């Protein structure tokens, strides 16, 4: 490095020249190669990191991410454009000990920490003492994305990692979005699990099946009505799939495939992929609502809820539950969990079955692949599973079901 010049000539390219192919997580099917371009991606991500996470040139951004996930390019482009520092690490976030993340934050004086709800849920069973033994006073901003939050893990993250003083910038967009549809700002009021509202420059809404905005508290499809700089220019080698996936529902409207609600105070919330939505006795329900109810039980580490065909109700709810260390799966615990869901959501949504499993199938970006769980129950082809980080989880679920 010492022999190299201090500066080098940057190659000049058209703003629409392809920057990268970013593949989606594959939660709803075969991963799609999203084509992003130099101009659009760079300007939008620089804007987001500057204003939504308020990153300064003298600060350090650490997003716990695989670089194959869109958050890898997001942190590198954003921090690089702003002259800040990106922190990267190799290995597992809980090895050699469950405090590895908090140790790195302390030793390297990280100022902005981004982490997925799934990883927080995985770290909670180790105990909050692993967090408290480290000085995390350098943190100023917390970030999150990947899956909808449950209230208890969100508040654990806020209180134990952020000390109750760091806002959680809970963002949601997508690999093909190349940016965020929804995001708070550090200056906005927050509620647990909220994404607050539309991100800067995003014309998003929540629509009912007839293409009209839903009322407060009603679940609907998250849509975007105008283009933005960072949107994918298409799916690599498959323009028909691009049009079919995002543009076929309503003319000139991007349908992202997420269920969302806006409460009476104007706070936005996500409830999971619309492909995962359950229809129980004529009422639509996102898996996150069931999973949040289960997460209140002290024995539950994480859970996935899926809808299965039912002759009377249309669909019934099955829940796949990972218990915390020290907790034992039992019929009694299953009964408590079914009653807890009914208490939180109503008797109609009492799960038909609780299945205890060792792990849930997830992508490398930490998203739970519910379609694969559902297919295992129904004995159907789960489709493309090339994006799974732990394909053995599906085999274990199948064996657990076969054993009764």
C-alpha positions in Angstrom: 0.0 0.0 0.0 2.9 2.4 0.8 4.1 2.2 -2.8 0.7 3.3 -4.2 -0.3 6.9 -5.1 -2.5 8.7 -2.7 -5.2 9.2 -5.4 -6.4 7.2 -8.4 -8.5 8.1 -11.4 -12.1 7.0 -11.0 -13.6 5.5 -14.2 -16.4 7.6 -15.5 -19.6 5.7 -16.2 -23.1 6.5 -17.3 -25.4 6.8 -14.2 -27.5 4.0 -15.6 -24.5 1.6 -16.0 -25.1 -1.5 -13.9 -23.5 -1.4 -10.5 -24.3 -4.9 -9.2 -26.7 -7.8 -9.2 -28.2 -8.2 -5.8 -30.2 -11.4 -5.2 -33.3 -11.4 -3.1 -33.6 -13.7 -0.1 -35.9 -16.2 -1.7 -38.5 -16.3 1.0 -41.3 -16.5 -1.6 -39.6 -18.5 -4.3 -36.4 -18.6 -6.4 -34.1 -15.7 -5.6 -34.3 -12.8 -8.2 -31.2 -11.0 -9.5 -32.1 -7.4 -9.0 -30.2 -5.1 -11.3 -29.0 -1.9 -9.6 -27.2 1.0 -11.3 -24.4 3.4 -10.2 -26.3 6.7 -10.1 -29.6 5.7 -8.5 -28.3 3.3 -5.8 -25.5 5.6 -4.7 -27.5 8.8 -4.4 -30.4 7.1 -2.5 -28.3 5.1 -0.1 -26.1 8.1 0.7 -29.3 10.1 1.5 -30.7 7.3 3.7 -27.6 6.7 5.7 -27.1 10.5 6.1 -30.6 11.4 7.2 -32.3 8.2 8.5 -29.4 6.9 10.6 -27.7 10.4 10.9 -24.2 9.0 10.3 -21.4 11.5 10.6 -17.9 11.4 9.0 -16.2 10.7 12.3 -18.4 7.8 13.2 -18.4 4.0 12.7 -21.3 2.1 11.2 -21.6 -1.6 12.0 -24.5 -3.5 10.4 -24.4 -7.2 11.3 -24.9 -8.6 7.8 -23.8 -11.1 5.3 -22.3 -9.1 2.4 -24.5 -11.1 0.0 -27.5 -9.3 1.7 -28.5 -5.9 0.4 -27.5 -4.4 3.8 -23.8 -5.1 3.0 -23.8 -2.8 0.0 -26.1 -0.4 1.9 -23.5 0.1 4.7 -20.5 0.2 2.4 -22.0 2.7 -0.1 -23.6 4.8 2.6 -20.7 5.1 4.9 -18.2 5.5 2.0 -20.2 8.3 0.4 -20.3 10.2 3.7 -16.7 9.7 4.6 -17.5 7.6 7.6 -16.0 4.2 8.7 -17.5 0.8 8.0 -16.8 -1.9 10.6 -16.7 -5.5 9.2 -16.1 -8.8 11.0 -15.7 -12.4 10.1 -17.3 -15.4 11.9 -20.4 -15.9 14.0 -21.9 -13.1 16.1 -22.2 -15.4 19.2 -18.8 -17.1 19.0 -16.5 -17.6 20.9 -19.1 -16.2 23.3 -22.6 -14.8 23.4 -21.2 -11.3 24.1 -19.1 -11.1 20.9 -21.2 -8.3 19.4 -21.2 -6.2 22.6 -17.5 -6.7 23.1 -16.8 -5.4 19.5 -19.0 -2.4 20.1 -17.1 -1.6 23.3 -13.5 -2.2 21.9 -14.0 -0.4 18.6 -16.4 2.4 19.9 -19.1 1.6 17.4 -21.6 4.5 17.1 -24.3 3.0 14.8 -25.3 -0.6 15.2 -27.7 -2.3 12.9 -29.0 -5.8 13.7 -31.9 -8.0 12.6 -34.8 -8.9 15.0 -34.1 -12.6 14.4 -30.5 -12.2 15.7 -31.7 -10.3 18.8 -34.3 -13.1 19.5 -31.4 -15.6 19.2 -29.2 -13.7 21.6 -31.8 -13.0 24.3 -31.8 -16.5 25.8 -28.1 -16.1 26.7 -29.1 -13.4 29.2 -28.8 -9.6 29.4 -25.8 -9.9 31.7 -23.7 -10.5 28.6 -24.7 -7.0 27.4 -24.3 -5.2 30.7 -20.8 -6.3 31.3 -19.7 -4.1 28.3 -19.5 -0.3 28.0 -21.9 0.5 25.1 -21.9 4.3 25.7 -20.4 5.0 22.2 -23.7 3.9 20.6 -25.8 6.7 19.3 -28.2 5.1 16.8 -29.6 1.5 16.6 -30.9 0.1 13.3 -32.9 -2.9 12.3 -34.4 -4.6 9.3 -35.0 -8.1 8.0 -38.2 -9.3 9.7 -41.1 -7.7 11.6 -40.3 -7.1 15.3 -42.2 -8.6 18.3 -42.6 -6.1 21.1 -40.6 -7.9 23.8 -37.4 -8.4 21.8 -37.7 -4.8 20.5 -37.9 -3.4 24.0 -35.0 -5.7 25.1 -32.8 -4.2 22.3 -33.9 -0.7 23.2 -33.3 -1.0 26.9 -30.3 -3.3 27.2 -28.3 -2.4 24.2 -29.4 1.2 23.7 -29.8 2.0 27.3 -33.2 3.5 26.5 -31.5 6.5 24.9 -30.7 5.3 21.4 -33.6 5.4 18.9 -34.2 2.3 16.9 -34.3 3.2 13.2 -36.4 0.3 12.1 -36.3 0.3 8.3 -38.0 -1.8 5.6 -37.5 -1.9 1.9 -36.0 -4.8 0.0 -33.2 -6.0 -2.2 -35.1 -5.0 -5.3 -36.1 -1.7 -3.7 -32.5 -0.8 -3.1 -33.6 1.5 -0.4 -36.3 1.9 2.3 -40.0 2.3 1.8 -40.5 2.9 5.5 -38.1 4.5 8.0 -38.2 6.7 11.1 -35.8 9.6 11.6 -33.7 10.1 14.8 -35.9 13.1 15.6 -39.3 11.4 15.3 -41.4 10.0 18.1 -41.5 6.2 18.2 -43.7 3.3 19.4 -42.5 -0.3 20.0 -41.9 -2.1 16.7 -43.0 0.8 14.5 -41.3 1.9 11.2 -42.9 5.3 11.8 -43.8 6.2 8.2 -42.7 6.7 4.6 -39.0 7.1 4.1 -37.7 10.2 2.5 -39.0 10.7 -1.0 -41.2 7.5 -0.9 -44.9 7.8 -2.1 -46.1 4.7 -0.3 -49.6 3.7 0.9 -51.5 0.7 2.3 -54.3 -0.6 0.0 -57.2 -3.0 0.3 -57.9 -5.7 -2.4 -60.0 -3.2 -4.3 -57.1 -0.7 -4.7 -58.2 1.8 -2.1 -56.4 3.1 1.0 -57.4 1.2 4.1 -58.6 2.8 7.3 -56.6 3.1 10.6 -55.6 -0.3 12.0 -56.7 -2.2 8.9 -54.3 -4.6 7.3 -53.5 -4.0 3.6 -50.9 -4.3 0.9 -47.9 -2.0 1.0 -47.6 -0.2 -2.3 -45.5 2.5 -3.9 -47.2 4.9 -6.3 -44.1 6.7 -7.8 -40.6 5.7 -8.9 -37.5 6.4 -6.8 -33.8 6.5 -7.8 -32.6 3.2 -6.3 -35.3 0.9 -7.6 -34.1 -2.1 -9.5 -34.0 -1.7 -13.3 -35.3 -5.2 -13.6 -34.7 -8.9 -12.8 -31.6 -10.2 -14.5 -32.5 -12.2 -17.6 -36.2 -12.3 -16.7 -38.1 -9.1 -17.6 -41.4 -11.0 -17.5 -40.9 -12.0 -13.9 -40.1 -8.4 -12.9 -43.3 -7.1 -14.4 -45.4 -10.0 -13.1 -44.0 -9.8 -9.6 -44.3 -6.0 -8.9 -46.4 -4.4 -11.6 -49.2 -6.8 -12.5 -51.7 -6.0 -9.7 -52.5 -2.3 -10.4 -51.4 -0.1 -13.3 -48.2 1.8 -12.6 -48.2 0.8 -8.9 -45.4 -1.3 -7.3 -46.8 -4.0 -5.0 -44.1 -5.2 -2.7 -45.8 -8.2 -1.0 -45.8 -6.9 2.6 -48.8 -6.5 4.8 -48.9 -3.2 6.7 -51.1 -1.2 9.0 -51.2 2.5 10.0 -52.6 3.1 13.5 -54.8 6.0 14.5 -51.8 8.1 15.4 -50.2 7.6 12.0 -47.6 5.1 13.0 -46.8 2.4 10.5 -46.3 -1.3 11.3 -45.4 -4.4 9.2 -47.0 -7.8 9.7 -45.0 -10.1 7.4 -45.2 -11.1 3.7 -48.6 -11.0 2.2 -47.9 -14.5 0.8 -47.7 -15.7 4.4 -50.9 -14.1 5.5 -53.5 -16.4 7.1 -57.3 -16.2 6.5 -59.0 -17.6 9.5 -62.8 -17.5 9.5 -62.8 -14.7 7.0 -60.3 -12.6 8.9 -56.8 -11.8 7.6 -54.0 -12.2 10.0 -50.2 -11.7 9.6 -47.9 -14.3 11.1 -46.1 -11.6 13.1 -49.2 -11.0 15.2 -49.4 -14.7 16.3 -45.6 -14.9 16.8 -45.7 -11.7 18.9 -48.3 -13.3 21.2 -46.2 -16.4 21.6 -43.1 -14.3 22.3 -44.7 -13.1 25.5 -44.2 -16.5 27.1 -41.0 -16.8 29.0 -40.2 -20.2 27.5 -40.3 -19.1 23.8 -37.2 -18.1 22.0 -38.8 -17.7 18.6 -41.7 -19.0 16.6 -43.2 -19.2 13.1 -46.9 -19.3 12.4 -48.4 -20.7 9.2 -51.9 -21.2 7.9 -53.2 -24.6 6.7 -56.4 -25.6 4.9 -59.4 -26.1 7.2 -62.8 -27.3 6.2 -64.7 -24.9 8.4 -62.5 -21.9 9.1 -60.8 -21.8 5.7 -57.4 -21.9 7.4 -56.2 -23.0 10.8 -53.1 -21.8 12.5 -50.1 -24.1 13.2 -47.2 -22.7 15.2 -43.6 -24.0 15.1 -41.8 -23.0 18.3 -38.2 -23.0 19.5 -37.9 -23.0 23.3 -35.3 -21.2 25.3 -32.4 -23.1 26.9 -33.7 -24.8 30.1 -37.3 -24.9 28.9 -38.8 -28.3 28.1 -41.4 -28.9 25.3 -44.5 -30.5 26.7 -48.2 -30.9 26.2 -48.7 -28.5 29.1 -46.5 -25.8 27.5 -48.3 -26.3 24.2 -51.7 -25.7 26.0 -50.3 -22.5 27.6 -49.1 -21.2 24.2 -52.5 -21.9 22.5 -54.3 -20.1 25.4 -51.9 -17.2 25.2 -52.6 -16.6 21.5 -56.3 -16.9 22.1 -56.0 -14.3 24.9 -54.1 -11.8 22.8 -55.9 -12.3 19.4 -59.3 -13.9 20.2 -60.6 -17.4 20.5 -61.0 -17.8 16.7 -57.2 -17.6 16.3 -56.3 -20.3 18.9 -53.7 -22.4 17.1 -54.8 -25.9 16.1 -51.3 -27.2 16.9 -48.0 -26.3 18.5 -45.0 -28.1 17.1 -41.7 -27.8 19.0 -38.6 -27.7 16.8 -34.9 -27.2 17.3 -34.6 -24.4 14.7 -36.6 -22.6 12.0 -35.5 -22.5 8.3 -34.1 -19.2 7.5 -32.2 -17.4 4.7 -28.8 -15.9 4.9 -30.4 -12.6 5.6 -32.2 -14.1 8.7 -35.7 -14.3 7.2 -37.8 -17.3 8.2 -39.0 -19.2 5.1 -42.6 -20.0 6.2 -43.5 -21.4 2.7 -41.1 -24.2 3.3 -42.6 -25.0 6.7 -46.1 -25.0 5.2 -45.0 -27.3 2.4 -43.5 -29.7 4.8 -46.8 -30.0 6.7 -48.8 -30.5 3.5 -46.3 -32.9 1.9 -45.8 -30.5 -1.0 -42.8 -29.4 -3.0 -41.3 -26.5 -1.1 -39.8 -25.0 -4.3 -36.4 -23.4 -4.5 -34.5 -23.6 -1.3 -31.1 -22.5 -2.6 -31.1 -19.4 -0.3 -31.5 -21.4 2.9 -28.7 -21.1 5.4 -29.8 -24.2 7.3 -31.6 -26.6 4.9 -31.3 -29.3 7.6 -34.0 -27.5 9.5 -36.6 -28.6 7.0 -35.6 -32.2 7.4 -35.9 -32.0 11.2 -39.3 -30.4 10.9 -40.4 -33.2 8.6 -39.1 -35.8 11.0 -40.8 -34.1 13.9 -44.1 -34.2 12.1 -43.7 -37.8 11.1 -43.0 -38.7 14.7 -46.3 -37.1 15.7 
